[in-house]
């Protein structure tokens, strides 16, 4: 989920629309999408919070708090 959100946020960043439109393509089609770079950046951005969430779950940090105070 984190990766998808960061990827979709990064999609419109740095997109340049051509002034000379080719026939058969949409007028809003970008010249270069830089998808490979955006996938890598989205992975790097999402790796940190995903790793933190995994670490918290594995260490069972919130289990004691949840069991002692909420239940």
Chimera marker file (.cmm) of the C-alpha trace (Angstrom):
<marker_set name="trace">
<marker id="1" x="0.000" y="0.000" z="0.000" r="1" g="1" b="0" radius="0.5"/>
<marker id="2" x="2.761" y="2.434" z="0.909" r="1" g="1" b="0" radius="0.5"/>
<marker id="3" x="4.538" y="1.762" z="-2.373" r="1" g="1" b="0" radius="0.5"/>
<marker id="4" x="1.392" y="2.236" z="-4.436" r="1" g="1" b="0" radius="0.5"/>
<marker id="5" x="0.553" y="5.537" z="-2.778" r="1" g="1" b="0" radius="0.5"/>
<marker id="6" x="4.074" y="6.918" z="-3.232" r="1" g="1" b="0" radius="0.5"/>
<marker id="7" x="4.160" y="5.676" z="-6.841" r="1" g="1" b="0" radius="0.5"/>
<marker id="8" x="0.854" y="7.297" z="-7.806" r="1" g="1" b="0" radius="0.5"/>
<marker id="9" x="1.903" y="10.533" z="-6.100" r="1" g="1" b="0" radius="0.5"/>
<marker id="10" x="5.150" y="10.566" z="-8.101" r="1" g="1" b="0" radius="0.5"/>
<marker id="11" x="3.542" y="9.919" z="-11.504" r="1" g="1" b="0" radius="0.5"/>
<marker id="12" x="2.729" y="13.548" z="-12.446" r="1" g="1" b="0" radius="0.5"/>
<marker id="13" x="6.066" y="14.906" z="-11.154" r="1" g="1" b="0" radius="0.5"/>
<marker id="14" x="8.435" y="15.974" z="-13.924" r="1" g="1" b="0" radius="0.5"/>
<marker id="15" x="6.111" y="15.202" z="-16.832" r="1" g="1" b="0" radius="0.5"/>
<marker id="16" x="6.473" y="17.508" z="-19.830" r="1" g="1" b="0" radius="0.5"/>
<marker id="17" x="3.756" y="17.609" z="-22.485" r="1" g="1" b="0" radius="0.5"/>
<marker id="18" x="4.990" y="18.106" z="-26.025" r="1" g="1" b="0" radius="0.5"/>
<marker id="19" x="3.955" y="21.200" z="-27.929" r="1" g="1" b="0" radius="0.5"/>
<marker id="20" x="4.142" y="19.276" z="-31.222" r="1" g="1" b="0" radius="0.5"/>
<marker id="21" x="1.528" y="16.551" z="-31.090" r="1" g="1" b="0" radius="0.5"/>
<marker id="22" x="1.940" y="13.391" z="-33.137" r="1" g="1" b="0" radius="0.5"/>
<marker id="23" x="-1.086" y="12.143" z="-35.004" r="1" g="1" b="0" radius="0.5"/>
<marker id="24" x="-2.758" y="9.204" z="-33.292" r="1" g="1" b="0" radius="0.5"/>
<marker id="25" x="-1.544" y="10.150" z="-29.795" r="1" g="1" b="0" radius="0.5"/>
<marker id="26" x="-3.406" y="12.095" z="-27.147" r="1" g="1" b="0" radius="0.5"/>
<marker id="27" x="-2.620" y="15.802" z="-26.871" r="1" g="1" b="0" radius="0.5"/>
<marker id="28" x="-1.738" y="15.273" z="-23.228" r="1" g="1" b="0" radius="0.5"/>
<marker id="29" x="0.722" y="12.413" z="-23.859" r="1" g="1" b="0" radius="0.5"/>
<marker id="30" x="4.060" y="13.134" z="-22.159" r="1" g="1" b="0" radius="0.5"/>
<marker id="31" x="7.379" y="13.181" z="-24.021" r="1" g="1" b="0" radius="0.5"/>
<marker id="32" x="9.167" y="11.028" z="-21.474" r="1" g="1" b="0" radius="0.5"/>
<marker id="33" x="7.521" y="9.384" z="-18.450" r="1" g="1" b="0" radius="0.5"/>
<marker id="34" x="10.653" y="8.318" z="-16.467" r="1" g="1" b="0" radius="0.5"/>
<marker id="35" x="8.766" y="5.309" z="-15.105" r="1" g="1" b="0" radius="0.5"/>
<marker id="36" x="11.865" y="3.318" z="-14.165" r="1" g="1" b="0" radius="0.5"/>
<marker id="37" x="13.174" y="6.180" z="-12.025" r="1" g="1" b="0" radius="0.5"/>
<marker id="38" x="9.781" y="6.687" z="-10.390" r="1" g="1" b="0" radius="0.5"/>
<marker id="39" x="9.466" y="2.976" z="-9.545" r="1" g="1" b="0" radius="0.5"/>
<marker id="40" x="12.909" y="2.967" z="-7.913" r="1" g="1" b="0" radius="0.5"/>
<marker id="41" x="12.265" y="6.175" z="-5.967" r="1" g="1" b="0" radius="0.5"/>
<marker id="42" x="8.870" y="4.884" z="-4.814" r="1" g="1" b="0" radius="0.5"/>
<marker id="43" x="10.530" y="1.687" z="-3.597" r="1" g="1" b="0" radius="0.5"/>
<marker id="44" x="13.152" y="3.621" z="-1.654" r="1" g="1" b="0" radius="0.5"/>
<marker id="45" x="10.543" y="5.925" z="-0.123" r="1" g="1" b="0" radius="0.5"/>
<marker id="46" x="8.264" y="3.049" z="0.882" r="1" g="1" b="0" radius="0.5"/>
<marker id="47" x="11.058" y="0.781" z="2.191" r="1" g="1" b="0" radius="0.5"/>
<marker id="48" x="11.673" y="2.889" z="5.319" r="1" g="1" b="0" radius="0.5"/>
<marker id="49" x="8.109" y="3.000" z="6.731" r="1" g="1" b="0" radius="0.5"/>
<marker id="50" x="7.437" y="-0.616" z="5.685" r="1" g="1" b="0" radius="0.5"/>
<marker id="51" x="10.604" y="-1.742" z="7.491" r="1" g="1" b="0" radius="0.5"/>
<marker id="52" x="9.625" y="0.239" z="10.569" r="1" g="1" b="0" radius="0.5"/>
<marker id="53" x="6.140" y="-1.311" z="10.616" r="1" g="1" b="0" radius="0.5"/>
<marker id="54" x="7.632" y="-4.794" z="10.179" r="1" g="1" b="0" radius="0.5"/>
<marker id="55" x="10.095" y="-4.182" z="13.036" r="1" g="1" b="0" radius="0.5"/>
<marker id="56" x="7.333" y="-2.974" z="15.390" r="1" g="1" b="0" radius="0.5"/>
<marker id="57" x="5.192" y="-6.025" z="14.614" r="1" g="1" b="0" radius="0.5"/>
<marker id="58" x="8.079" y="-8.481" z="15.017" r="1" g="1" b="0" radius="0.5"/>
<marker id="59" x="9.229" y="-6.986" z="18.334" r="1" g="1" b="0" radius="0.5"/>
<marker id="60" x="5.625" y="-7.005" z="19.595" r="1" g="1" b="0" radius="0.5"/>
<marker id="61" x="6.045" y="-3.509" z="20.983" r="1" g="1" b="0" radius="0.5"/>
<marker id="62" x="2.352" y="-2.668" z="21.048" r="1" g="1" b="0" radius="0.5"/>
<marker id="63" x="1.172" y="-6.058" z="22.325" r="1" g="1" b="0" radius="0.5"/>
<marker id="64" x="1.971" y="-5.243" z="25.951" r="1" g="1" b="0" radius="0.5"/>
<marker id="65" x="0.396" y="-1.806" z="25.743" r="1" g="1" b="0" radius="0.5"/>
<marker id="66" x="-2.697" y="-3.163" z="24.030" r="1" g="1" b="0" radius="0.5"/>
<marker id="67" x="-3.137" y="-6.070" z="26.456" r="1" g="1" b="0" radius="0.5"/>
<marker id="68" x="-2.461" y="-4.068" z="29.633" r="1" g="1" b="0" radius="0.5"/>
<marker id="69" x="-4.380" y="-0.880" z="28.999" r="1" g="1" b="0" radius="0.5"/>
<marker id="70" x="-7.047" y="-1.567" z="26.410" r="1" g="1" b="0" radius="0.5"/>
<marker id="71" x="-8.182" y="-5.050" z="27.346" r="1" g="1" b="0" radius="0.5"/>
<link id1="1" id2="2" r="1" g="1" b="0" radius="0.2"/>
<link id1="2" id2="3" r="1" g="1" b="0" radius="0.2"/>
<link id1="3" id2="4" r="1" g="1" b="0" radius="0.2"/>
<link id1="4" id2="5" r="1" g="1" b="0" radius="0.2"/>
<link id1="5" id2="6" r="1" g="1" b="0" radius="0.2"/>
<link id1="6" id2="7" r="1" g="1" b="0" radius="0.2"/>
<link id1="7" id2="8" r="1" g="1" b="0" radius="0.2"/>
<link id1="8" id2="9" r="1" g="1" b="0" radius="0.2"/>
<link id1="9" id2="10" r="1" g="1" b="0" radius="0.2"/>
<link id1="10" id2="11" r="1" g="1" b="0" radius="0.2"/>
<link id1="11" id2="12" r="1" g="1" b="0" radius="0.2"/>
<link id1="12" id2="13" r="1" g="1" b="0" radius="0.2"/>
<link id1="13" id2="14" r="1" g="1" b="0" radius="0.2"/>
<link id1="14" id2="15" r="1" g="1" b="0" radius="0.2"/>
<link id1="15" id2="16" r="1" g="1" b="0" radius="0.2"/>
<link id1="16" id2="17" r="1" g="1" b="0" radius="0.2"/>
<link id1="17" id2="18" r="1" g="1" b="0" radius="0.2"/>
<link id1="18" id2="19" r="1" g="1" b="0" radius="0.2"/>
<link id1="19" id2="20" r="1" g="1" b="0" radius="0.2"/>
<link id1="20" id2="21" r="1" g="1" b="0" radius="0.2"/>
<link id1="21" id2="22" r="1" g="1" b="0" radius="0.2"/>
<link id1="22" id2="23" r="1" g="1" b="0" radius="0.2"/>
<link id1="23" id2="24" r="1" g="1" b="0" radius="0.2"/>
<link id1="24" id2="25" r="1" g="1" b="0" radius="0.2"/>
<link id1="25" id2="26" r="1" g="1" b="0" radius="0.2"/>
<link id1="26" id2="27" r="1" g="1" b="0" radius="0.2"/>
<link id1="27" id2="28" r="1" g="1" b="0" radius="0.2"/>
<link id1="28" id2="29" r="1" g="1" b="0" radius="0.2"/>
<link id1="29" id2="30" r="1" g="1" b="0" radius="0.2"/>
<link id1="30" id2="31" r="1" g="1" b="0" radius="0.2"/>
<link id1="31" id2="32" r="1" g="1" b="0" radius="0.2"/>
<link id1="32" id2="33" r="1" g="1" b="0" radius="0.2"/>
<link id1="33" id2="34" r="1" g="1" b="0" radius="0.2"/>
<link id1="34" id2="35" r="1" g="1" b="0" radius="0.2"/>
<link id1="35" id2="36" r="1" g="1" b="0" radius="0.2"/>
<link id1="36" id2="37" r="1" g="1" b="0" radius="0.2"/>
<link id1="37" id2="38" r="1" g="1" b="0" radius="0.2"/>
<link id1="38" id2="39" r="1" g="1" b="0" radius="0.2"/>
<link id1="39" id2="40" r="1" g="1" b="0" radius="0.2"/>
<link id1="40" id2="41" r="1" g="1" b="0" radius="0.2"/>
<link id1="41" id2="42" r="1" g="1" b="0" radius="0.2"/>
<link id1="42" id2="43" r="1" g="1" b="0" radius="0.2"/>
<link id1="43" id2="44" r="1" g="1" b="0" radius="0.2"/>
<link id1="44" id2="45" r="1" g="1" b="0" radius="0.2"/>
<link id1="45" id2="46" r="1" g="1" b="0" radius="0.2"/>
<link id1="46" id2="47" r="1" g="1" b="0" radius="0.2"/>
<link id1="47" id2="48" r="1" g="1" b="0" radius="0.2"/>
<link id1="48" id2="49" r="1" g="1" b="0" radius="0.2"/>
<link id1="49" id2="50" r="1" g="1" b="0" radius="0.2"/>
<link id1="50" id2="51" r="1" g="1" b="0" radius="0.2"/>
<link id1="51" id2="52" r="1" g="1" b="0" radius="0.2"/>
<link id1="52" id2="53" r="1" g="1" b="0" radius="0.2"/>
<link id1="53" id2="54" r="1" g="1" b="0" radius="0.2"/>
<link id1="54" id2="55" r="1" g="1" b="0" radius="0.2"/>
<link id1="55" id2="56" r="1" g="1" b="0" radius="0.2"/>
<link id1="56" id2="57" r="1" g="1" b="0" radius="0.2"/>
<link id1="57" id2="58" r="1" g="1" b="0" radius="0.2"/>
<link id1="58" id2="59" r="1" g="1" b="0" radius="0.2"/>
<link id1="59" id2="60" r="1" g="1" b="0" radius="0.2"/>
<link id1="60" id2="61" r="1" g="1" b="0" radius="0.2"/>
<link id1="61" id2="62" r="1" g="1" b="0" radius="0.2"/>
<link id1="62" id2="63" r="1" g="1" b="0" radius="0.2"/>
<link id1="63" id2="64" r="1" g="1" b="0" radius="0.2"/>
<link id1="64" id2="65" r="1" g="1" b="0" radius="0.2"/>
<link id1="65" id2="66" r="1" g="1" b="0" radius="0.2"/>
<link id1="66" id2="67" r="1" g="1" b="0" radius="0.2"/>
<link id1="67" id2="68" r="1" g="1" b="0" radius="0.2"/>
<link id1="68" id2="69" r="1" g="1" b="0" radius="0.2"/>
<link id1="69" id2="70" r="1" g="1" b="0" radius="0.2"/>
<link id1="70" id2="71" r="1" g="1" b="0" radius="0.2"/>
</marker_set>
